[in-house]
Each structure stands twice: as structure tokens, then as C-alpha cells.
Amino acid sequence: MPDLPTARIAHLTTRRLRIRIPEKRRDVAFFDFVQGRLAAWDSVERVETNPLTASILLYFSDAERLLLEMDAKNDFLDIDFDAIAQPAEPVVTGAAARSFAASDHALRSWTQNQIDMRSVVFLLLFVGGVYQLLRGRLSTPAPTLLWYAGSLLGLWCDHPADAADQASPGPSAGQAG
């Protein structure tokens, strides 16, 4: 029996599964064969294949049934289930959060814990909102800036802003950063 092409799971949601088979890129006959086989499975609602990107997109109704069918009926792909990675933190979001935390720590250190980044952002938003109000921009910029400033204070939520400060791992008031 010839070796089965290795497939890796590229994307998985509650209703879709994307499988990539790089070694079969541009093999139209293979992807037509796979599409026909997968379309016959009970748990599969729709199959889309793309030989140019070497991918198969499965739309399914029940993940458990799909996995059972894969185990019972899959004799044409060697699917690497171990390669399913946990979703990683988005790079930009993680970098922004780390940068904000580092800036906050540096600002607290320089000001002996008198000023933090949240206060600076609040002040900038508030001053920007007042400036826009004075310019007569009542429709969009001023209310938006003031709304965000109020959100930083916790005015629009059920819990006060101080609760977030108490839960933060940073230095407390009166403590040098």
C-alpha cells in the first residue's frame, strides 16, 4: 500500500475544518477524488477544494460525528491531529499590551508612583474631548473622546475603575515602582 499524503489541520471552528496537503499542491485529480469521497460522508454538509492552495474546506454539522467518520472512512489521507495548535495570542495585541505595561511601569517608576498610563490616557482623552467641544464639533469627536475618558474612570459600567486598579499586579499607591 502506498504512503498516504500527509494532511495537517490548518483551521478548525465549530462548523468548519480546513485541511492542507502541501505535497498535493496543483494535483487537480487528487482534489477531485477527495472532494467526491468527503461529500459522501454523513456529517459533511459541503466540501470545497482548492488545488492551487492545496486545501480542503469542510463544512460539517457535528464535530464528533465528523471525527468518527474520519476514523472509520478515511483511507486516503494521513491527518496529523497532533499538529492542532492552541490559538495563539494575536501578535499586534500582545505587543501592544506588553508595550503599554512597560510604559506604565516606567512612568510609575519615574514619577514615584504618582502618575500611571491610565491617568495619562484619561487626561489626553478628556482634554481632546473638551478641545473638540470648544471647536464646536459636537457630532462625533467630542462625545466619543469624552465617552472613552468616562470608560477609563468606570462611569459607564457596574464596577468602579478602582476595582481594576486593585486587581492589577502593578505597584500600589505609595509604593515605588
N, C-alpha and C positions, 0 to 999 in steps of 0.2 A: 504494500500500500504506500503510495507516495506521501511525502510530508505535506501536511495541511498548511495553507498560508496562515501566518500569524496575524491576528487582529488584536487591536487594542481599543479599549473603550475611551473615546475622546470626550464624551459629554453624556451626562445622564440626568434627566429630570423625572418628575412623576409620570410623564406621558411620552417622553421621547428618549431615544438612545442613539447616539452617533458612534459608529464603529469605523475605524480607519485601518486599511490594509495597504500599507505603503508598497509592498512588493508586487502588488497587482495594479499599480497605477497605469492607467490607459488601456487596461485589458477589458474591452467592452464585452466580449463574450462571457468572461467570468462574472462581471457585474450583472449582466442579463440573467445568467443562470442563478445567481444568488438572489436576485430580486424575485424570480419565479418561485424559488424554494421558500423564501421567507414570507411571501404573500399568502402562501397556503397555510401558514400557522394560524391557529385559532385566536391567539392573543394579539396578533398583529393586525392593526387597523389599516395601515398604509406603509409602503416601503418606497423610499427614494434613494436611488443610487447615483453616484457621480464618478465615473471612471477617471476623469481628469484630476480630481482631488483625492481619489482612492477612498471614498467614504460611502457609508451606508447609513441612512437615517431611518430609524424605525419609529413609527407612531404606534403605541400599544395601549391597551385598556387596563391591564392588570400586570404589574411588575412580577408578582410571584408566579403567575401562570407563564409569563414570558421566560423567566429563568428555568422553570420546569421543562418547558418546551425546548429551550436551548440545550438542556442536559439530555433530553430524550431524542430530539430530532436533528441536532447539529452534527453532521458528519462531513462538513465541507469547510469549517473554519476552526482554527485553534485560537480561541479567545483568551487573552491574558487578563483574568479577573484581578490578579494581584496588582495590576498597574493602575487601578482606580485610585486616584489621589483624592484626598480631602480637599475641598475648595480652599484655595489659598486666599489670604487677605489681599485685596487689590493693592498693587504696588503704589499707586499715587496716594490712596487713602492712608496706607501705613506710613509712607514717607511724610505726608503732611502732619499726621498725628505725632510722629516722633519729633519732627521739626518744631511743632507747637510746644510739645512738652520740654524740649531742650531750651527753647526761647523763654518759656515760663520759668524754668529752673534758673537760667542765667539772670533774668530780670529780678527774680526774688533774691538771688544772691547779691546783685549789685545794689539793690535798694534795701537790704537788710529786712526782707520780707514785708516791706511796706506797700509794694505795688506788684500785682501779678498780671499775666497776659489777658486774663478775662476782664480785668478792670480797664486795661488799655483798649481792648476791643470795644467794650461798652462805651468808653469815652469817645472813641472815634465815631462809632455809630450815632451816638447822641448828638455830638457836635455836627456831624454831617446831616442829620435829620433837621436840626434847628437851622442850619445854613440853608437847606433846601426850602424850609418853611419861609425863611426871610426872603428868599428869591421868588416866592410865590408858586413854587412847584408843589401844589397840594395833591395832585392826582396820583403820582406814582412814587417818586424818590423819597419824599419826606416821610410819608406814613410807613413805607417799607423799612427805612433805616430805623425809625423810632420803634417799630414793631420788633425788629431784631434786637434792639437795645433792651426793650422790655422783656424779651425772652431770656436774655442773659441774666436779668435780675430775677427771673422766675415769676413775673407778673401774670403770665397767661397760663400757667399750669397749676396743678393741685399741690405740688410740693415747692417749698421755698428754695431759692437759689443757694442758701446756706447749707442745705442738706447735701447738695452736690459737693460743696467745699469740704464738709466734714468727712465725706466718704472718700475724698481724693487722697492718694498716698503722699502728696507733697507735704512740705513743712507747714506746720500750723502757725497761727499768728503769734508773734513774739519769739519765734524760733528762727535762727539764722539758717538760710538755705545752703 
